[in-house]
Structures are given as C-alpha cells and as structure tokens.
Amino acid sequence: MFQILVADAINEEGLSPLLDFNEGTLIQKKINDPEVELEKIDALLVRSATTVTEDLLEKMPQLKIIARAGVGVDNIDVNAATKRGIIVVNAPDGNTISTAEHTFAMMASLMRNIPQAHQSVKNLEWKRNAFIGTELYGKTLGIVGMGRIGSELAKRAKVFGMNVKVYDPFLTKERALKLGVSHGSLEEVLAEADIITVHTPLTPETKGLINEETLSQTKKGVYFLNCARGGIIDELALAKFVGNGHVAGAAIDVFEVEPPGEHPLFKYDNVIVTPHLGASTKEAQLNVATQVAKEVRMYFEGKPVQNSINLPAMSKDIFEKIKPFHQLSKQIGSILSQCMKQGVNEISITYSGTVTDLETSYLTKAVLSGFFKNRIDVNVNEVNALLAAKERGITVGEKISTNTFGYANSITVTAKAENHQFTVRGTFIDHYGPRIVYLNDFVIDFLPEGNMVYIQHMDRPGVVGRVGKILGDQEVNIATMQVGRKQAGGEAIMVLSFDKPLDDKQMATLAALEDIVSINRINL
C-alpha cells in the first residue's frame, strides 16, 4: 500500500481519484504532525503552505512523487527532488479558464465603471451621468502573449464583436490564422489597440515590457489590464500615464510586490484592482486538485504522467549517465530560443558519438524544454514537450549521425522559421563540462552558463576594442570572451560573459556601434 500525504488544504472532491485508489492510503495531516511517519511516505501533495526543502526530502527516503496543486513550484526544491529521482508534477492549465474569465470580467467592469457605480449606489447616490461607459463591441483588443490564457481570451473577445490584434514573437502565421487573430509587432499592437492586456511569463525580457517608452507609443484613451504576472507592466509608469490622462483606465489583478500596500495607482478612480484572484474560483481549485490527484494515481499505476516538470524517475546509474547531456540539451534549446526571435516551424536534432548510446528521446524533450522556457506561458518538460511543439505547429525531427565533428559526442540543433534558421552545436567533455562549439555557421568554444551576450559583427580592426572600451567606461567587467569568424574581413561573432546581465541601455549602446550586425542577450 502506498502512503500518500496531503499536507495542505486541498479540495476534497478533487482528491476523489485517490480516495477510491485501492493501492494507496490517503493521509490528510500537516507535514509536521507528530503522527506522520515521513520515512514511510511515497507521495506528497501540497499547495503553497508547505515548503519542500532538501532537508525535508532527507527525511522522506521513500518519496517518489511530489504534486503541487497549482501552477507555481517556488515552494519546492525541484533540483533536490530530481537528484533523488523524485518526480515533481503540477497543474499548469487548471486555472486557464478561470484567469481568462477574470480578465474578461475586469475588462468589462473597467469599461462600464461597474465597481465605481456599485460603490456610489451603496453610498446612497444615484449619479447615472457620472458613470457613462464604453462598449466593447467594435473595439480592438491588443493581447500581448498568445499562450493558453491569451487564446481563451481571444475567443471570448471575438464573440463580443471585438477585433483582436496579437503580439507574440513566437506565434507563427499559421497558428494566428487558425486562431482567427491579426498578428503584428509590439509597436503595431500598441499603436492600434483600444484595450491592451498582457499574458506573458515574467522573464528578464518581459519585466517592464510596458514602460514609459512603450506607453508613449499607445493611442490616447487606451485601457490596460494585467491579470498575468506583476512586473510585466511598470506600475509607476502606468500611474504616471493614468494621471496625465493618456491612459483612460486600468484593471490590475497582480502586482510586483504583493500585497502592494500604499500604491500610486490606488488614488485614481479609473483604476480597478483585485487581490490576485485570477485562479480563485471553485472550479479552478477543483481542477488543479483533480489534475494532480490523477497524476499521482497514474504514476502508481505505472502510467506516464503528463505534467512532470523534471526528469522522469530513473535508476541512479542511468540518471548519472544522462544528467550532463540532459543539462547540455536544455542549454542548447535555451540558447536557440534566445537567439531565434521568430516564430519557429521546425526543430531538428542530430546526435553523434557516445551520446547515441543514451535515451536520446529524453534529450530531445530536454532541448524542447529549454527552447520553450520563457517563450510560452506554461511549464514545458520532458513529458509534455512534444505535445507543446505539436500544439504550436512545430515539426520535431531526431536523427543519428556518424559525423562527430572531431568530438567524442555532439548534439546539433537547428530551428527553422519562414525565412531564417539558426544552429547550435554542443558537446560534453570529461573534466571540462558542457561546451558550445558551433553557433550559426561559426566555430567557437564557450561554456554555456551565466549572463552572456552574443554579438554578430563584421571582422574589422578595432570592433572588439570598441566593445571593450564602452563596457569599461561603464565599469562593466567582462568575465570571458570567445570569438569566431569565417574568413578575414568577413562575418564574425563574439560571445562575452558577465557577472550580471547587461541592461537595456548598455545593449542599445553596443548595438549602435559601427560594424555590429546584431546583438542578443543569453541568460542561462
């Protein structure tokens, strides 16, 4: 009999897949309850109240799977769990409908002044002329980020007769056509939309995506919504534009700091706020509970789980062999994603040398996991990576080659877009670790870790020196620099690493240099 511990308050109905599981005993007690024998627990179900640390895992030698009834896993030490062969699962899409509906409700409330009118009437007032609203019909809704929630919101907006304009750098033309939305650049969405809502992950690239500069590109009288992640919209900049009348109103469910305390947005009557309620519906709570309960049961029944965010359980020997190549595969996928900004329709992976003796299908999924990280709004892992690619119309190919390119092993990945492609090749060398040895037609050699910048430039005297001087003048220390070129005086590249990421201003200064063709941040 498997011992299954439910350590946090989780919807009872949602636990039904485990309540009638004849091979498991369900224990609903706090993690620190003296009656709980941690050393005998096989599965652990938590929400956000319980923190799963490495020390706790040390006390649970039989633990095989951890299930988080929700999206985030910040309260779980995933690395420590992976080292022990423990699967970590979550419920990435359990609150999709809930968040999409909350966003739409916030939008309708904002446009019709419902919260303000409600409070006025409760104050025994009757000021009909003070709350004249604006119809949604015929308006252009700009959606920044077209993942699951953005897609659901688009469906609802179209039913209301709205025009939908989408910015998502990774959305292909084919998928946009299938979704029935207009696909444009961020500048186009900002300029054309009457209402703008953000639905991207919070990453270094999307933090402060809506700021003073981008707000100034919008039409006067625009409305803004954020029911995604606090920090995507610069809240102080938004408050400034609400105050000067450029932004007609805003609806905010999430804040960079929660609870936000005193906040400059709160003084404006045309700003409505809620305390992070996007996932707070009975149905969503039931959905996430049911989803993870089913995952735990499927695991114990020997069936594949669908929402694992780490490696599937495997023997320690196999894990140790595949571990360095698994990490290299994720790094290659991430580099590819950060350097290839277009919507991709094909990813091909070639394995050669000793790596072909391993389970390369796991490594292919690891490449996709690294590629999709920070690119879409759901967790992608070795279990659902191929499904995520299929849903987005990306063809994935895998092959074995006898050409080792002079290395004992190599993994070569090429991403193809409509008019562009990008290739990354890596190898793992004993005592040296992972190395990137080929980057988009250039032979190079660098360690894929930390904060890097990839610069493509013309091979002219003084280019490297000018880059170094600009960074030196700004007291930026270059940790490492690797260069590569095809021929003297032709195209060349340099890859620099830093102790901390370069900011937007520093990147723009480098991009403006003569002979610089392109520049990309790579954060691993």
ZAMARGU-4260 file (C-alpha; in steps of 0.2 Angstrom, whole numbers, plus 5000, padded with zeros to 4 digits):
<rodrens>
0) 5000/5000/5000 | 5007/5017/4995 | 5006/5030/5008 | 5000/5047/5001 | 5001/5063/5012
5) 4990/5078/5008 | 5000/5091/5018 | 4989/5106/5014 | 4971/5111/5012 | 4966/5104/4995
10) 4948/5102/4988 | 4941/5086/4995 | 4931/5082/4979 | 4947/5085/4969 | 4955/5071/4979
15) 4942/5058/4973 | 4954/5049/4961 | 4965/5045/4977 | 4950/5042/4989 | 4945/5027/4979
20) 4963/5021/4975 | 4964/5003/4982 | 4983/5003/4982 | 4985/5019/4992 | 4981/5026/5009
25) 4977/5044/5010 | 4983/5054/5025 | 4977/5072/5027 | 4988/5079/5040 | 5001/5094/5042
30) 5019/5089/5037 | 5025/5092/5055 | 5011/5082/5063 | 5019/5070/5075 | 5008/5056/5069
35) 5015/5057/5052 | 5029/5045/5048 | 5039/5054/5035 | 5050/5040/5031 | 5036/5029/5025
40) 5028/5042/5013 | 5028/5038/4995 | 5018/5053/4988 | 5016/5071/4994 | 5003/5083/4989
45) 5005/5102/4993 | 4999/5119/4989 | 5009/5134/4994 | 5008/5132/5013 | 5021/5118/5014
50) 5039/5121/5009 | 5048/5106/5002 | 5066/5108/5006 | 5081/5097/5004 | 5081/5094/5022
55) 5063/5088/5022 | 5067/5076/5007 | 5081/5069/5018 | 5068/5063/5030 | 5057/5055/5016
60) 5068/5042/5009 | 5053/5033/5001 | 5046/5048/4992 | 5043/5045/4974 | 5032/5060/4968
65) 5028/5077/4974 | 5012/5085/4967 | 5009/5104/4968 | 4990/5108/4967 | 4993/5124/4957
70) 5004/5131/4944 | 5020/5138/4953 | 5033/5127/4961 | 5043/5140/4970 | 5040/5131/4987
75) 5048/5115/4981 | 5066/5112/4979 | 5065/5104/4962 | 5084/5101/4959 | 5085/5092/4976
80) 5070/5081/4971 | 5077/5077/4954 | 5093/5072/4961 | 5084/5059/4971 | 5074/5053/4956
85) 5058/5061/4963 | 5045/5067/4950 | 5038/5084/4953 | 5021/5087/4945 | 5010/5102/4945
90) 4993/5108/4936 | 4999/5120/4923 | 4982/5123/4914 | 4970/5120/4929 | 4967/5139/4930
95) 4967/5144/4912 | 4948/5147/4910 | 4947/5155/4927 | 4961/5168/4923 | 4954/5171/4906
100) 4936/5174/4913 | 4943/5185/4927 | 4952/5196/4914 | 4937/5197/4903 | 4926/5202/4919
105) 4939/5215/4923 | 4939/5222/4906 | 4920/5224/4906 | 4920/5231/4923 | 4933/5244/4918
110) 4924/5249/4903 | 4907/5251/4911 | 4913/5258/4928 | 4904/5245/4937 | 4915/5245/4953
115) 4914/5264/4955 | 4895/5264/4951 | 4892/5250/4963 | 4901/5259/4977 | 4891/5275/4973
120) 4874/5267/4974 | 4879/5259/4991 | 4884/5277/4997 | 4865/5281/4993 | 4870/5291/4977
125) 4862/5290/4960 | 4874/5298/4948 | 4870/5290/4931 | 4879/5303/4921 | 4895/5301/4931
130) 4897/5283/4925 | 4894/5283/4907 | 4904/5268/4900 | 4912/5262/4883 | 4906/5247/4873
135) 4917/5233/4869 | 4909/5230/4853 | 4920/5236/4838 | 4935/5239/4849 | 4952/5232/4846
140) 4959/5221/4859 | 4978/5220/4860 | 4984/5204/4868 | 5002/5203/4872 | 5007/5185/4874
145) 4996/5171/4865 | 4998/5156/4876 | 4983/5146/4883 | 4975/5161/4893 | 4978/5173/4879
150) 4970/5161/4866 | 4955/5159/4878 | 4953/5177/4880 | 4954/5180/4861 | 4939/5168/4858
155) 4928/5177/4871 | 4933/5194/4863 | 4928/5189/4846 | 4911/5183/4852 | 4908/5201/4859
160) 4912/5208/4842 | 4929/5214/4846 | 4944/5215/4834 | 4959/5205/4841 | 4977/5211/4837
165) 4991/5200/4845 | 5009/5202/4848 | 5019/5186/4852 | 5036/5185/4844 | 5035/5166/4844
170) 5017/5165/4836 | 5018/5158/4818 | 5007/5165/4804 | 4999/5148/4803 | 4993/5147/4821
175) 4987/5165/4820 | 4977/5161/4805 | 4970/5146/4814 | 4965/5156/4830 | 4957/5169/4819
180) 4968/5184/4825 | 4978/5198/4817 | 4997/5196/4821 | 5008/5211/4822 | 5023/5218/4830
185) 5023/5225/4848 | 5023/5243/4841 | 5008/5239/4830 | 4998/5232/4844 | 5002/5247/4855
190) 4998/5259/4841 | 4981/5251/4836 | 4973/5244/4851 | 4960/5252/4861 | 4962/5240/4876
195) 4979/5231/4880 | 4980/5215/4891 | 4997/5206/4895 | 4998/5187/4896 | 5016/5183/4895
200) 5028/5174/4908 | 5038/5186/4919 | 5056/5184/4912 | 5070/5196/4911 | 5064/5200/4893
205) 5046/5204/4898 | 5049/5213/4915 | 5044/5231/4912 | 5039/5227/4895 | 5025/5240/4897
210) 5035/5255/4902 | 5036/5274/4899 | 5043/5272/4882 | 5030/5259/4876 | 5016/5268/4885
215) 5020/5283/4875 | 5018/5273/4859 | 4999/5270/4863 | 4984/5280/4857 | 4977/5292/4869
220) 4962/5285/4879 | 4969/5267/4879 | 4965/5255/4893 | 4977/5242/4901 | 4975/5226/4910
225) 4987/5214/4919 | 4980/5198/4926 | 4996/5188/4922 | 5011/5192/4932 | 5016/5208/4942
230) 5031/5217/4935 | 5026/5215/4916 | 5019/5232/4917 | 5030/5246/4926 | 5017/5251/4939
235) 5025/5268/4942 | 5025/5272/4923 | 5007/5267/4922 | 5002/5278/4936 | 5010/5292/4928
240) 5001/5289/4911 | 4984/5287/4921 | 4987/5303/4930 | 4991/5313/4914 | 4975/5306/4906
245) 4984/5297/4892 | 4978/5280/4899 | 4959/5281/4901 | 4959/5267/4914 | 4967/5251/4921
250) 4962/5235/4929 | 4976/5226/4939 | 4975/5209/4947 | 4993/5206/4951 | 5007/5217/4957
255) 5026/5217/4958 | 5025/5216/4977 | 5010/5208/4985 | 5002/5214/4995 | 5006/5231/4987
260) 5002/5242/5002 | 5001/5260/4998 | 5002/5262/4979 | 5001/5277/4967 | 4988/5268/4956
265) 4975/5267/4971 | 4972/5286/4971 | 4964/5285/4953 | 4945/5282/4952 | 4948/5275/4934
270) 4959/5261/4941 | 4951/5245/4947 | 4961/5232/4957 | 4958/5214/4964 | 4969/5204/4976
275) 4977/5191/4964 | 4960/5182/4960 | 4964/5175/4943 | 4964/5157/4949 | 4952/5159/4963
280) 4937/5150/4958 | 4929/5135/4965 | 4931/5126/4948 | 4949/5131/4946 | 4953/5124/4964
285) 4944/5108/4960 | 4953/5107/4943 | 4970/5108/4950 | 4966/5096/4964 | 4959/5083/4952
290) 4973/5086/4940 | 4987/5082/4952 | 4977/5068/4961 | 4975/5059/4944 | 4994/5062/4941
295) 4999/5053/4957 | 4987/5039/4954 | 4993/5037/4936 | 5011/5036/4942 | 5007/5022/4955
300) 4998/5013/4941 | 5013/5013/4930 | 5006/5025/4918 | 5016/5041/4911 | 5012/5057/4920
305) 5008/5072/4909 | 5014/5087/4919 | 5031/5082/4926 | 5042/5097/4927 | 5058/5087/4930
310) 5066/5071/4924 | 5055/5056/4924 | 5061/5044/4938 | 5075/5033/4933 | 5089/5022/4941
315) 5103/5032/4949 | 5115/5024/4937 | 5105/5029/4921 | 5102/5047/4929 | 5121/5050/4932
320) 5125/5045/4914 | 5111/5055/4906 | 5112/5070/4918 | 5126/5080/4909 | 5119/5078/4892
325) 5101/5082/4899 | 5108/5099/4905 | 5118/5102/4889 | 5102/5099/4879 | 5092/5111/4889
330) 5106/5124/4887 | 5106/5122/4868 | 5087/5124/4867 | 5088/5140/4878 | 5102/5147/4868
335) 5092/5143/4852 | 5077/5151/4858 | 5085/5167/4864 | 5094/5170/4848 | 5080/5165/4836
340) 5066/5178/4839 | 5055/5172/4825 | 5040/5160/4826 | 5048/5143/4823 | 5040/5129/4812
345) 5053/5116/4813 | 5067/5110/4825 | 5079/5096/4820 | 5091/5087/4832 | 5106/5077/4827
350) 5115/5066/4839 | 5133/5058/4836 | 5146/5049/4846 | 5144/5042/4863 | 5128/5051/4867
355) 5119/5040/4854 | 5120/5026/4867 | 5109/5035/4879 | 5090/5038/4878 | 5090/5052/4865
360) 5071/5054/4866 | 5073/5061/4883 | 5087/5073/4877 | 5076/5079/4863 | 5062/5083/4875
365) 5075/5092/4886 | 5080/5103/4870 | 5062/5107/4868 | 5060/5111/4887 | 5074/5123/4886
370) 5068/5131/4870 | 5050/5134/4877 | 5056/5140/4894 | 5051/5159/4895 | 5044/5158/4877
375) 5026/5152/4882 | 5016/5154/4897 | 5015/5136/4903 | 5029/5124/4910 | 5036/5113/4897
380) 5045/5097/4902 | 5051/5081/4896 | 5034/5073/4897 | 5024/5087/4888 | 5037/5094/4877
385) 5032/5085/4861 | 5014/5090/4864 | 5018/5108/4867 | 5028/5108/4850 | 5013/5099/4841
390) 5000/5112/4848 | 5011/5126/4841 | 5013/5118/4824 | 5032/5114/4826 | 5039/5099/4817
395) 5052/5090/4828 | 5065/5078/4820 | 5078/5067/4828 | 5092/5058/4819 | 5108/5049/4822
400) 5124/5054/4813 | 5141/5046/4811 | 5149/5063/4809 | 5156/5068/4826 | 5164/5084/4820
405) 5180/5079/4829 | 5172/5077/4846 | 5168/5061/4856 | 5150/5066/4856 | 5139/5081/4850
410) 5121/5087/4849 | 5117/5098/4835 | 5100/5108/4835 | 5093/5118/4821 | 5077/5129/4822
415) 5069/5135/4806 | 5057/5149/4803 | 5049/5155/4787 | 5065/5164/4780 | 5078/5161/4793
420) 5086/5147/4803 | 5099/5145/4817 | 5110/5131/4823 | 5118/5127/4839 | 5130/5113/4842
425) 5137/5107/4859 | 5147/5093/4867 | 5151/5087/4884 | 5170/5084/4888 | 5175/5075/4904
430) 5184/5086/4916 | 5179/5102/4906 | 5160/5100/4906 | 5147/5106/4893 | 5154/5117/4878
435) 5146/5126/4864 | 5157/5123/4849 | 5146/5129/4834 | 5135/5144/4833 | 5125/5148/4817
440) 5139/5144/4805 | 5153/5149/4816 | 5166/5138/4825 | 5168/5144/4843 | 5171/5136/4860
445) 5162/5143/4876 | 5155/5137/4892 | 5136/5139/4892 | 5132/5147/4909 | 5128/5163/4917
450) 5125/5180/4909 | 5131/5181/4891 | 5129/5192/4876 | 5131/5185/4858 | 5137/5198/4845
455) 5137/5196/4827 | 5148/5209/4818 | 5160/5212/4803 | 5178/5207/4806 | 5186/5224/4806
460) 5200/5231/4816 | 5195/5239/4832 | 5177/5232/4834 | 5182/5221/4849 | 5192/5235/4856
465) 5177/5247/4854 | 5166/5235/4863 | 5178/5233/4877 | 5180/5252/4879 | 5162/5255/4880
470) 5159/5242/4893 | 5175/5248/4903 | 5169/5266/4903 | 5153/5260/4911 | 5163/5249/4923
475) 5156/5233/4917 | 5169/5219/4919 | 5170/5206/4905 | 5172/5189/4913 | 5176/5179/4897
480) 5177/5182/4878 | 5177/5170/4864 | 5177/5175/4846 | 5175/5166/4829 | 5175/5171/4811
485) 5173/5163/4794 | 5186/5172/4785 | 5197/5188/4787 | 5187/5204/4785 | 5170/5194/4783
490) 5157/5190/4796 | 5162/5186/4814 | 5155/5184/4831 | 5160/5186/4849 | 5152/5179/4865
495) 5155/5188/4881 | 5150/5183/4898 | 5147/5195/4913 | 5145/5194/4932 | 5127/5202/4929
500) 5116/5204/4914 | 5119/5220/4904 | 5104/5232/4905 | 5094/5238/4890 | 5104/5255/4889
505) 5121/5246/4888 | 5114/5234/4875 | 5107/5248/4864 | 5124/5257/4865 | 5133/5242/4859
510) 5120/5239/4845 | 5123/5256/4839 | 5142/5253/4836 | 5148/5253/4818 | 5150/5236/4811
515) 5139/5227/4824 | 5126/5217/4814 | 5116/5210/4829 | 5116/5208/4847 | 5107/5196/4859
520) 5107/5193/4877 | 5109/5175/4883 | 5104/5171/4901 | 5107/5153/4907
</rodrens>
